Amino acid sequence: MNEVIKKNGINYGIVIGFISILLTASLYAIDIKLFTNLWLGLIMIVVYIIIGIVLVSKTKKQLNGLITFKEAFTVYFIAGAIGATMAVIFNILLFNVIDPEAKETLNNEVIEYTVNMMKKAGAPTEKIKEVAEKMQNTDNYSVANQGKGLVFNFILSAIFGALLALIFRNKTSNLE
């Protein structure tokens, strides 16, 4: 593997991980209800997209303006995987070791938010009760569910990495 790709992937992955950890710790410290704020979630998605664009663009520039699909995909996927893994490890520690009661509080906030959204959307009462009961019986912050979330993050990183690679790759026939 090209050293530029490896170095950039690791460095940006650590940056993404620390941003995620800092955000989670800040929301936790300020007000746990902020975890259900849609706008904060959307802003963070935009931040991660911008970081991905900067990462692949910078890597292409360091490779003398030539980057293959595989190289662009790989550098982003490495960064995304490292960042997601760091974030999940922090979440596991925060919600299962440091403050296990916070996950119950957060789960109640998410249930309340979901019920309100379903009411606004005009969902039938029966369906709302069914969803709320199912959510109450699910520990979204368990180690197993955090692991499932990590796999989902890897899939999202692969999809977004593929899109970035399609955009930034050189389109000449002699490149992969």
N, C-alpha and C positions, 0 to 999 in steps of 0.2 A: 504494500500500500504506500502511496505517495506520502512523504513526510508532511507536506503542506496540508494535505487533506486530514491526516491524523491529528496534527497539532491544532488546526483550526476547529475540527470537530470536537476535540476534547476541551479546548479552551472555551469555546462558545457553549458547549454543554454545561460546563461548570457555571458559566454566567447565567444561563437559563435556570439551572438548578437553584442558584443563590437568589435569583429574582423570585422564583416560585416560593422558596422558603421564607424570604423576607415578606412577601405578600401574605402568605398564610399566617406567619407570626404577627404581622401588623393587624390583620383582620381579627385574629384571635384576641390580641391585646386591647384593641379599640372597642370592638363590639361584635360578638359572634353572629349577630343578625346580618352583618355585612356579607357573610358567605352566600346569602341568598340574593344579593343585589345583582340584577341582570346587567346593569351598565358596567359595573366593575368587571364582571366576567367578560363582557364584550371588549372592554378596553384592554384587558390582559391578552385576549386572543389577537387583537391588533398589534400589541407589543411583540408577541411571539412571531407573528407574521413578518413584522419589520426586522426583527433579529434574524430570522431565516433568510430574508432577502439580502440583508447586509452581509451575512455569513457567506452565502453562495457567491454574491457579487465580489466580495473581497478575495475569496479563494480563486475565482476565475481570473481576477486581476493578477494575483500572485503566480498563477500558472501561465503568465504571459498572454492572457486573453483567450486561452484555449482550455475548454473544460468539456469533458464528455458527459453524457447522461449519467453514466455509472459514477463518475467522480462527484458530480453535483449532488446526486442522490445520496451517496455515501457520506459526504461531509455533513449534510443536513441530518441524515438519520443518526449518525453517531452523536451529534449534538442533542437531538431530540431525545434519544434513548438515555443519555447521561442525565440530562435535565429532568426528565420524567422520573428516573430512578431515584435521584436525589430528593425530589419532591415527595415521592411516595414513602421513602424511608423516613423523612421528617414527619409526614402525616401519621405514619404508624407509631412513631415514638410519641408524638404529641397526643394523639387520641387514644392510645392503648397503654402508655406508660406514664407520661407526665400528667395528663389530666383526662382520665377515662370518662369522667362525668360530662365533659364538654361535648363528647360525641352524642350523648343523649339529648343535651340541650340543642345542639345543632340539628339533630334528626327531627326534633319537635318543630324547630323553625322551618325546616324544609317541608315538613308535612303541612304546616299552617300555610306556607307560601303556595304549595301545590293545590291545596283545597281552595284557597282564594282564587287562584288562576282558573281552576276547573269551574268554580261558580260563575266567574266572569264570562267564561266560554259557554255557559249554559248547559253544563254536563248534568245528567240526571243524578239525584241525591243518592240513589243506590250505587251508582258507579263511583261517586265521590267517597262514600263510606268504604267500598271495597278497596279502592286504591289506598286510602288512609290506613286501613287495617293492615294491608300488605306492607306498607312502608313502616308501620310501627313494629312489625315482626322481622324487619331486615336491619342488620347492623352493617350499614354502608362503610363504616370505618374499621371493620375487623381486618385482620391481616389478610385473610383469604380474599375478601372483597377489594381491598386495596391492591392485592396482586392481580385480580381480574381487571381492575382499572388501569394498572400498569400495562397489561397486555393490550388493552383498548388504546392507550396512549401510543404504544409502539405502532399499532395499525394506523392511527391518525398521522403519526410522524412519517410513516411509509407513504401514505397517500399524499400528504403535503410535500414531502421530499420529492416524490415523483413529479408533482406539478411544477415545483421549482426547477427540477432538473430539465423538464421539457422546455421551460421558458429560457433558462440560462445556457443550455448546452449549445455547442457549436453545431451548426446544421450541415457541415460538410460531410461528404460520403466517406472520407477516410478516418473519421472519428467514430468511436463506438456509440 
